[in-house]
Amino acid sequence: MFAIIQSGGRQVKVAPGEIITVDHIVDAQAGQEVSIEQVLVLERDGGEILAGSPFVANAKVLGVIDGEARGPKIRVFKKKRRKGMRRTKGHRSTYTRVRITDITV
């Protein structure tokens, strides 16, 4: 059984027992349960596939928050030739790790 969910503008394929990384969930504590209702596609154990328009009705993905992690540092360098203009900026995104426990319909 697996599902494709939408989280943070991205689509993620999940299955029970997996650990996924999604965009930062605000006010999330480690050990807290989370429910994701934005299920796009769901495949049951028998091979039956349910596709939503846009989401599958009454489908949920349940998980437990494992913690937070930070992504790699991204550097943005801008330069205009012959002008002496150079600028360096950057950022690191914060992600949340979620351990998938169950998929319900």
VEXMIPA-273819 format. One record per atom (N, C-alpha, C): residue number from 1; residue in one letter; atom name; y, z, x. Coordinates in nm, 2 decimals, m for minus. Example, Ala and Ser with C-alpha at 12.3 -4.5 7.8 and 13.67 -1.06 7.14 Angstrom:
2
+-----+------+------+--------+--------+--------+
:  nr : rest : atom :      Y :      Z :      X :
+-----+------+------+--------+--------+--------+
:   1 :    a :    N :  m0.57 :   0.78 :   1.32 :
:   1 :    a :   CA :  m0.45 :   0.78 :   1.23 :
:   1 :    a :    C :  m0.33 :   0.78 :   1.32 :
:   2 :    s :    N :  m0.22 :   0.71 :   1.28 :
:   2 :    s :   CA :  m0.11 :   0.71 :   1.37 :
:   2 :    s :    C :   0.00 :   0.79 :   1.29 :
+-----+------+------+--------+--------+--------+
//
This chain:
105
+-----+------+------+--------+--------+--------+
:  nr : rest : atom :      Y :      Z :      X :
+-----+------+------+--------+--------+--------+
:   1 :    m :    N :  m0.12 :   0.00 :   0.08 :
:   1 :    m :   CA :   0.00 :   0.00 :   0.00 :
:   1 :    m :    C :   0.12 :   0.00 :   0.09 :
:   2 :    f :    N :   0.22 :  m0.09 :   0.06 :
:   2 :    f :   CA :   0.35 :  m0.09 :   0.13 :
:   2 :    f :    C :   0.46 :  m0.12 :   0.03 :
:   3 :    a :    N :   0.58 :  m0.10 :   0.08 :
:   3 :    a :   CA :   0.70 :  m0.14 :   0.00 :
:   3 :    a :    C :   0.80 :  m0.19 :   0.09 :
:   4 :    i :    N :   0.89 :  m0.27 :   0.04 :
:   4 :    i :   CA :   1.01 :  m0.31 :   0.11 :
:   4 :    i :    C :   1.13 :  m0.25 :   0.04 :
:   5 :    i :    N :   1.21 :  m0.16 :   0.11 :
:   5 :    i :   CA :   1.32 :  m0.09 :   0.05 :
:   5 :    i :    C :   1.45 :  m0.14 :   0.11 :
:   6 :    q :    N :   1.56 :  m0.11 :   0.05 :
:   6 :    q :   CA :   1.69 :  m0.14 :   0.10 :
:   6 :    q :    C :   1.76 :  m0.01 :   0.13 :
:   7 :    s :    N :   1.80 :   0.00 :   0.25 :
:   7 :    s :   CA :   1.87 :   0.12 :   0.30 :
:   7 :    s :    C :   1.98 :   0.08 :   0.40 :
:   8 :    g :    N :   2.10 :   0.12 :   0.36 :
:   8 :    g :   CA :   2.21 :   0.09 :   0.45 :
:   8 :    g :    C :   2.24 :  m0.06 :   0.47 :
:   9 :    g :    N :   2.21 :  m0.14 :   0.37 :
:   9 :    g :   CA :   2.24 :  m0.28 :   0.37 :
:   9 :    g :    C :   2.13 :  m0.36 :   0.45 :
:  10 :    r :    N :   2.02 :  m0.29 :   0.49 :
:  10 :    r :   CA :   1.91 :  m0.36 :   0.56 :
:  10 :    r :    C :   1.78 :  m0.34 :   0.48 :
:  11 :    q :    N :   1.69 :  m0.43 :   0.50 :
:  11 :    q :   CA :   1.56 :  m0.42 :   0.43 :
:  11 :    q :    C :   1.46 :  m0.37 :   0.53 :
:  12 :    v :    N :   1.38 :  m0.27 :   0.49 :
:  12 :    v :   CA :   1.28 :  m0.21 :   0.58 :
:  12 :    v :    C :   1.14 :  m0.21 :   0.51 :
:  13 :    k :    N :   1.04 :  m0.25 :   0.58 :
:  13 :    k :   CA :   0.90 :  m0.24 :   0.53 :
:  13 :    k :    C :   0.85 :  m0.10 :   0.56 :
:  14 :    v :    N :   0.80 :  m0.03 :   0.46 :
:  14 :    v :   CA :   0.75 :   0.10 :   0.48 :
:  14 :    v :    C :   0.61 :   0.12 :   0.42 :
:  15 :    a :    N :   0.53 :   0.21 :   0.48 :
:  15 :    a :   CA :   0.40 :   0.25 :   0.43 :
:  15 :    a :    C :   0.39 :   0.40 :   0.44 :
:  16 :    p :    N :   0.30 :   0.47 :   0.37 :
:  16 :    p :   CA :   0.29 :   0.61 :   0.38 :
:  16 :    p :    C :   0.24 :   0.65 :   0.52 :
:  17 :    g :    N :   0.30 :   0.75 :   0.58 :
:  17 :    g :   CA :   0.27 :   0.80 :   0.71 :
:  17 :    g :    C :   0.35 :   0.74 :   0.82 :
:  18 :    e :    N :   0.43 :   0.64 :   0.79 :
:  18 :    e :   CA :   0.52 :   0.58 :   0.89 :
:  18 :    e :    C :   0.65 :   0.66 :   0.91 :
:  19 :    i :    N :   0.71 :   0.65 :   1.03 :
:  19 :    i :   CA :   0.84 :   0.70 :   1.06 :
:  19 :    i :    C :   0.93 :   0.59 :   1.08 :
:  20 :    i :    N :   1.04 :   0.58 :   0.99 :
:  20 :    i :   CA :   1.14 :   0.47 :   1.00 :
:  20 :    i :    C :   1.27 :   0.53 :   1.04 :
:  21 :    t :    N :   1.35 :   0.44 :   1.09 :
:  21 :    t :   CA :   1.49 :   0.47 :   1.13 :
:  21 :    t :    C :   1.58 :   0.40 :   1.04 :
:  22 :    v :    N :   1.67 :   0.47 :   0.97 :
:  22 :    v :   CA :   1.77 :   0.41 :   0.88 :
:  22 :    v :    C :   1.91 :   0.46 :   0.92 :
:  23 :    d :    N :   2.01 :   0.40 :   0.87 :
:  23 :    d :   CA :   2.15 :   0.44 :   0.90 :
:  23 :    d :    C :   2.17 :   0.58 :   0.86 :
:  24 :    h :    N :   2.27 :   0.64 :   0.92 :
:  24 :    h :   CA :   2.29 :   0.79 :   0.90 :
:  24 :    h :    C :   2.30 :   0.83 :   0.76 :
:  25 :    i :    N :   2.22 :   0.93 :   0.71 :
:  25 :    i :   CA :   2.23 :   0.98 :   0.58 :
:  25 :    i :    C :   2.32 :   1.11 :   0.59 :
:  26 :    v :    N :   2.43 :   1.11 :   0.52 :
:  26 :    v :   CA :   2.52 :   1.22 :   0.53 :
:  26 :    v :    C :   2.46 :   1.34 :   0.46 :
:  27 :    d :    N :   2.49 :   1.46 :   0.51 :
:  27 :    d :   CA :   2.44 :   1.59 :   0.45 :
:  27 :    d :    C :   2.29 :   1.60 :   0.45 :
:  28 :    a :    N :   2.22 :   1.54 :   0.55 :
:  28 :    a :   CA :   2.08 :   1.54 :   0.56 :
:  28 :    a :    C :   2.04 :   1.64 :   0.66 :
:  29 :    q :    N :   1.95 :   1.74 :   0.62 :
:  29 :    q :   CA :   1.90 :   1.84 :   0.71 :
:  29 :    q :    C :   1.75 :   1.81 :   0.74 :
:  30 :    a :    N :   1.71 :   1.84 :   0.86 :
:  30 :    a :   CA :   1.57 :   1.82 :   0.90 :
:  30 :    a :    C :   1.48 :   1.90 :   0.81 :
:  31 :    g :    N :   1.37 :   1.84 :   0.76 :
:  31 :    g :   CA :   1.28 :   1.90 :   0.66 :
:  31 :    g :    C :   1.32 :   1.88 :   0.52 :
:  32 :    q :    N :   1.43 :   1.82 :   0.49 :
:  32 :    q :   CA :   1.47 :   1.80 :   0.35 :
:  32 :    q :    C :   1.40 :   1.68 :   0.30 :
:  33 :    e :    N :   1.36 :   1.68 :   0.17 :
:  33 :    e :   CA :   1.30 :   1.57 :   0.11 :
:  33 :    e :    C :   1.40 :   1.47 :   0.06 :
:  34 :    v :    N :   1.37 :   1.34 :   0.07 :
:  34 :    v :   CA :   1.46 :   1.24 :   0.03 :
:  34 :    v :    C :   1.38 :   1.14 :  m0.06 :
:  35 :    s :    N :   1.45 :   1.08 :  m0.16 :
:  35 :    s :   CA :   1.39 :   0.98 :  m0.25 :
:  35 :    s :    C :   1.47 :   0.86 :  m0.25 :
:  36 :    i :    N :   1.41 :   0.74 :  m0.23 :
:  36 :    i :   CA :   1.48 :   0.61 :  m0.22 :
:  36 :    i :    C :   1.43 :   0.53 :  m0.34 :
:  37 :    e :    N :   1.52 :   0.50 :  m0.43 :
:  37 :    e :   CA :   1.49 :   0.42 :  m0.55 :
:  37 :    e :    C :   1.51 :   0.27 :  m0.54 :
:  38 :    q :    N :   1.57 :   0.23 :  m0.43 :
:  38 :    q :   CA :   1.60 :   0.09 :  m0.41 :
:  38 :    q :    C :   1.48 :   0.02 :  m0.35 :
:  39 :    v :    N :   1.38 :  m0.01 :  m0.43 :
:  39 :    v :   CA :   1.25 :  m0.07 :  m0.39 :
:  39 :    v :    C :   1.26 :  m0.22 :  m0.43 :
:  40 :    l :    N :   1.26 :  m0.31 :  m0.33 :
:  40 :    l :   CA :   1.27 :  m0.45 :  m0.36 :
:  40 :    l :    C :   1.13 :  m0.51 :  m0.40 :
:  41 :    v :    N :   1.03 :  m0.48 :  m0.31 :
:  41 :    v :   CA :   0.89 :  m0.54 :  m0.33 :
:  41 :    v :    C :   0.80 :  m0.42 :  m0.32 :
:  42 :    l :    N :   0.69 :  m0.43 :  m0.40 :
:  42 :    l :   CA :   0.59 :  m0.32 :  m0.39 :
:  42 :    l :    C :   0.45 :  m0.39 :  m0.39 :
:  43 :    e :    N :   0.36 :  m0.35 :  m0.30 :
:  43 :    e :   CA :   0.23 :  m0.40 :  m0.30 :
:  43 :    e :    C :   0.13 :  m0.29 :  m0.32 :
:  44 :    r :    N :   0.05 :  m0.29 :  m0.42 :
:  44 :    r :   CA :  m0.05 :  m0.19 :  m0.45 :
:  44 :    r :    C :  m0.17 :  m0.21 :  m0.37 :
:  45 :    d :    N :  m0.26 :  m0.11 :  m0.38 :
:  45 :    d :   CA :  m0.39 :  m0.11 :  m0.30 :
:  45 :    d :    C :  m0.48 :  m0.23 :  m0.34 :
:  46 :    g :    N :  m0.47 :  m0.27 :  m0.47 :
:  46 :    g :   CA :  m0.56 :  m0.38 :  m0.51 :
:  46 :    g :    C :  m0.51 :  m0.51 :  m0.47 :
:  47 :    g :    N :  m0.40 :  m0.52 :  m0.41 :
:  47 :    g :   CA :  m0.34 :  m0.65 :  m0.37 :
:  47 :    g :    C :  m0.24 :  m0.70 :  m0.47 :
:  48 :    e :    N :  m0.21 :  m0.63 :  m0.57 :
:  48 :    e :   CA :  m0.11 :  m0.67 :  m0.67 :
:  48 :    e :    C :   0.03 :  m0.65 :  m0.62 :
:  49 :    i :    N :   0.11 :  m0.75 :  m0.63 :
:  49 :    i :   CA :   0.25 :  m0.75 :  m0.57 :
:  49 :    i :    C :   0.35 :  m0.74 :  m0.69 :
:  50 :    l :    N :   0.44 :  m0.64 :  m0.69 :
:  50 :    l :   CA :   0.54 :  m0.63 :  m0.78 :
:  50 :    l :    C :   0.68 :  m0.66 :  m0.72 :
:  51 :    a :    N :   0.75 :  m0.76 :  m0.77 :
:  51 :    a :   CA :   0.88 :  m0.80 :  m0.71 :
:  51 :    a :    C :   0.99 :  m0.76 :  m0.81 :
:  52 :    g :    N :   1.09 :  m0.70 :  m0.77 :
:  52 :    g :   CA :   1.20 :  m0.66 :  m0.86 :
:  52 :    g :    C :   1.31 :  m0.77 :  m0.87 :
:  53 :    s :    N :   1.40 :  m0.75 :  m0.97 :
:  53 :    s :   CA :   1.51 :  m0.84 :  m0.98 :
:  53 :    s :    C :   1.63 :  m0.76 :  m1.01 :
:  54 :    p :    N :   1.70 :  m0.70 :  m0.92 :
:  54 :    p :   CA :   1.67 :  m0.69 :  m0.77 :
:  54 :    p :    C :   1.58 :  m0.58 :  m0.73 :
:  55 :    f :    N :   1.56 :  m0.47 :  m0.82 :
:  55 :    f :   CA :   1.48 :  m0.36 :  m0.78 :
:  55 :    f :    C :   1.36 :  m0.35 :  m0.87 :
:  56 :    v :    N :   1.25 :  m0.29 :  m0.82 :
:  56 :    v :   CA :   1.13 :  m0.27 :  m0.91 :
:  56 :    v :    C :   1.16 :  m0.14 :  m0.99 :
:  57 :    a :    N :   1.14 :  m0.16 :  m1.12 :
:  57 :    a :   CA :   1.17 :  m0.05 :  m1.22 :
:  57 :    a :    C :   1.07 :   0.07 :  m1.20 :
:  58 :    n :    N :   1.12 :   0.19 :  m1.20 :
:  58 :    n :   CA :   1.05 :   0.32 :  m1.19 :
:  58 :    n :    C :   0.97 :   0.33 :  m1.06 :
:  59 :    a :    N :   1.01 :   0.26 :  m0.95 :
:  59 :    a :   CA :   0.94 :   0.28 :  m0.82 :
:  59 :    a :    C :   1.03 :   0.36 :  m0.73 :
:  60 :    k :    N :   0.96 :   0.45 :  m0.66 :
:  60 :    k :   CA :   1.03 :   0.54 :  m0.56 :
:  60 :    k :    C :   0.95 :   0.55 :  m0.43 :
:  61 :    v :    N :   1.02 :   0.57 :  m0.33 :
:  61 :    v :   CA :   0.96 :   0.60 :  m0.20 :
:  61 :    v :    C :   1.01 :   0.74 :  m0.16 :
:  62 :    l :    N :   0.91 :   0.83 :  m0.14 :
:  62 :    l :   CA :   0.95 :   0.96 :  m0.10 :
:  62 :    l :    C :   0.92 :   0.99 :   0.05 :
:  63 :    g :    N :   1.01 :   1.07 :   0.11 :
:  63 :    g :   CA :   1.00 :   1.09 :   0.25 :
:  63 :    g :    C :   1.06 :   1.23 :   0.28 :
:  64 :    v :    N :   1.04 :   1.27 :   0.41 :
:  64 :    v :   CA :   1.10 :   1.39 :   0.46 :
:  64 :    v :    C :   1.18 :   1.35 :   0.59 :
:  65 :    i :    N :   1.29 :   1.41 :   0.60 :
:  65 :    i :   CA :   1.38 :   1.38 :   0.71 :
:  65 :    i :    C :   1.33 :   1.45 :   0.84 :
:  66 :    d :    N :   1.31 :   1.38 :   0.94 :
:  66 :    d :   CA :   1.26 :   1.43 :   1.07 :
:  66 :    d :    C :   1.37 :   1.47 :   1.16 :
:  67 :    g :    N :   1.49 :   1.41 :   1.15 :
:  67 :    g :   CA :   1.60 :   1.45 :   1.23 :
:  67 :    g :    C :   1.69 :   1.33 :   1.25 :
:  68 :    e :    N :   1.78 :   1.34 :   1.35 :
:  68 :    e :   CA :   1.87 :   1.23 :   1.38 :
:  68 :    e :    C :   1.85 :   1.18 :   1.52 :
:  69 :    a :    N :   1.89 :   1.06 :   1.54 :
:  69 :    a :   CA :   1.89 :   1.00 :   1.68 :
:  69 :    a :    C :   2.01 :   0.91 :   1.69 :
:  70 :    r :    N :   2.05 :   0.88 :   1.82 :
:  70 :    r :   CA :   2.16 :   0.79 :   1.84 :
:  70 :    r :    C :   2.11 :   0.67 :   1.90 :
:  71 :    g :    N :   2.17 :   0.56 :   1.86 :
:  71 :    g :   CA :   2.14 :   0.43 :   1.92 :
:  71 :    g :    C :   2.20 :   0.40 :   2.05 :
:  72 :    p :    N :   2.17 :   0.28 :   2.11 :
:  72 :    p :   CA :   2.23 :   0.25 :   2.24 :
:  72 :    p :    C :   2.38 :   0.24 :   2.23 :
:  73 :    k :    N :   2.45 :   0.25 :   2.34 :
:  73 :    k :   CA :   2.59 :   0.24 :   2.35 :
:  73 :    k :    C :   2.62 :   0.09 :   2.35 :
:  74 :    i :    N :   2.71 :   0.05 :   2.26 :
:  74 :    i :   CA :   2.75 :  m0.09 :   2.25 :
:  74 :    i :    C :   2.89 :  m0.10 :   2.31 :
:  75 :    r :    N :   2.91 :  m0.19 :   2.40 :
:  75 :    r :   CA :   3.04 :  m0.22 :   2.47 :
:  75 :    r :    C :   3.10 :  m0.35 :   2.42 :
:  76 :    v :    N :   3.22 :  m0.34 :   2.38 :
:  76 :    v :   CA :   3.30 :  m0.46 :   2.34 :
:  76 :    v :    C :   3.41 :  m0.48 :   2.44 :
:  77 :    f :    N :   3.40 :  m0.60 :   2.50 :
:  77 :    f :   CA :   3.50 :  m0.63 :   2.60 :
:  77 :    f :    C :   3.58 :  m0.75 :   2.56 :
:  78 :    k :    N :   3.71 :  m0.74 :   2.56 :
:  78 :    k :   CA :   3.80 :  m0.85 :   2.52 :
:  78 :    k :    C :   3.89 :  m0.89 :   2.64 :
:  79 :    k :    N :   3.91 :  m1.02 :   2.65 :
:  79 :    k :   CA :   3.99 :  m1.06 :   2.76 :
:  79 :    k :    C :   4.06 :  m1.19 :   2.72 :
:  80 :    k :    N :   4.19 :  m1.20 :   2.76 :
:  80 :    k :   CA :   4.26 :  m1.33 :   2.74 :
:  80 :    k :    C :   4.30 :  m1.38 :   2.88 :
:  81 :    r :    N :   4.25 :  m1.49 :   2.91 :
:  81 :    r :   CA :   4.27 :  m1.55 :   3.04 :
:  81 :    r :    C :   4.41 :  m1.58 :   3.08 :
:  82 :    r :    N :   4.44 :  m1.55 :   3.20 :
:  82 :    r :   CA :   4.58 :  m1.58 :   3.26 :
:  82 :    r :    C :   4.69 :  m1.49 :   3.20 :
:  83 :    k :    N :   4.65 :  m1.39 :   3.12 :
:  83 :    k :   CA :   4.75 :  m1.30 :   3.06 :
:  83 :    k :    C :   4.74 :  m1.16 :   3.11 :
:  84 :    g :    N :   4.63 :  m1.13 :   3.18 :
:  84 :    g :   CA :   4.61 :  m0.99 :   3.23 :
:  84 :    g :    C :   4.57 :  m0.89 :   3.13 :
:  85 :    m :    N :   4.53 :  m0.94 :   3.01 :
:  85 :    m :   CA :   4.49 :  m0.85 :   2.90 :
:  85 :    m :    C :   4.34 :  m0.83 :   2.91 :
:  86 :    r :    N :   4.30 :  m0.71 :   2.92 :
:  86 :    r :   CA :   4.16 :  m0.67 :   2.92 :
:  86 :    r :    C :   4.15 :  m0.54 :   2.84 :
:  87 :    r :    N :   4.05 :  m0.53 :   2.75 :
:  87 :    r :   CA :   4.03 :  m0.41 :   2.67 :
:  87 :    r :    C :   3.88 :  m0.39 :   2.66 :
:  88 :    t :    N :   3.84 :  m0.27 :   2.68 :
:  88 :    t :   CA :   3.70 :  m0.23 :   2.66 :
:  88 :    t :    C :   3.69 :  m0.12 :   2.55 :
:  89 :    k :    N :   3.61 :  m0.14 :   2.45 :
:  89 :    k :   CA :   3.59 :  m0.04 :   2.35 :
:  89 :    k :    C :   3.44 :  m0.03 :   2.33 :
:  90 :    g :    N :   3.39 :   0.07 :   2.26 :
:  90 :    g :   CA :   3.25 :   0.08 :   2.24 :
:  90 :    g :    C :   3.22 :   0.19 :   2.14 :
:  91 :    h :    N :   3.09 :   0.20 :   2.10 :
:  91 :    h :   CA :   3.05 :   0.30 :   2.00 :
:  91 :    h :    C :   2.90 :   0.32 :   2.01 :
:  92 :    r :    N :   2.85 :   0.43 :   1.96 :
:  92 :    r :   CA :   2.71 :   0.46 :   1.94 :
:  92 :    r :    C :   2.69 :   0.50 :   1.80 :
:  93 :    s :    N :   2.59 :   0.43 :   1.73 :
:  93 :    s :   CA :   2.56 :   0.46 :   1.60 :
:  93 :    s :    C :   2.47 :   0.58 :   1.59 :
:  94 :    t :    N :   2.48 :   0.66 :   1.48 :
:  94 :    t :   CA :   2.39 :   0.77 :   1.45 :
:  94 :    t :    C :   2.29 :   0.72 :   1.35 :
:  95 :    y :    N :   2.16 :   0.74 :   1.37 :
:  95 :    y :   CA :   2.06 :   0.71 :   1.28 :
:  95 :    y :    C :   1.98 :   0.83 :   1.23 :
:  96 :    t :    N :   1.91 :   0.82 :   1.12 :
:  96 :    t :   CA :   1.83 :   0.92 :   1.06 :
:  96 :    t :    C :   1.69 :   0.88 :   1.06 :
:  97 :    r :    N :   1.60 :   0.96 :   1.12 :
:  97 :    r :   CA :   1.45 :   0.93 :   1.11 :
:  97 :    r :    C :   1.39 :   0.99 :   0.99 :
:  98 :    v :    N :   1.32 :   0.91 :   0.91 :
:  98 :    v :   CA :   1.25 :   0.95 :   0.79 :
:  98 :    v :    C :   1.10 :   0.93 :   0.80 :
:  99 :    r :    N :   1.02 :   1.03 :   0.77 :
:  99 :    r :   CA :   0.88 :   1.02 :   0.77 :
:  99 :    r :    C :   0.84 :   0.99 :   0.62 :
: 100 :    i :    N :   0.78 :   0.88 :   0.59 :
: 100 :    i :   CA :   0.74 :   0.84 :   0.46 :
: 100 :    i :    C :   0.62 :   0.91 :   0.42 :
: 101 :    t :    N :   0.62 :   0.98 :   0.30 :
: 101 :    t :   CA :   0.51 :   1.06 :   0.25 :
: 101 :    t :    C :   0.43 :   0.99 :   0.14 :
: 102 :    d :    N :   0.51 :   0.92 :   0.05 :
: 102 :    d :   CA :   0.44 :   0.87 :  m0.07 :
: 102 :    d :    C :   0.52 :   0.75 :  m0.13 :
: 103 :    i :    N :   0.45 :   0.66 :  m0.20 :
: 103 :    i :   CA :   0.51 :   0.56 :  m0.27 :
: 103 :    i :    C :   0.46 :   0.57 :  m0.41 :
: 104 :    t :    N :   0.55 :   0.58 :  m0.51 :
: 104 :    t :   CA :   0.51 :   0.60 :  m0.65 :
: 104 :    t :    C :   0.57 :   0.49 :  m0.74 :
: 105 :    v :    N :   0.50 :   0.46 :  m0.84 :
: 105 :    v :   CA :   0.54 :   0.36 :  m0.94 :
: 105 :    v :    C :   0.55 :   0.42 :  m1.08 :
+-----+------+------+--------+--------+--------+
//
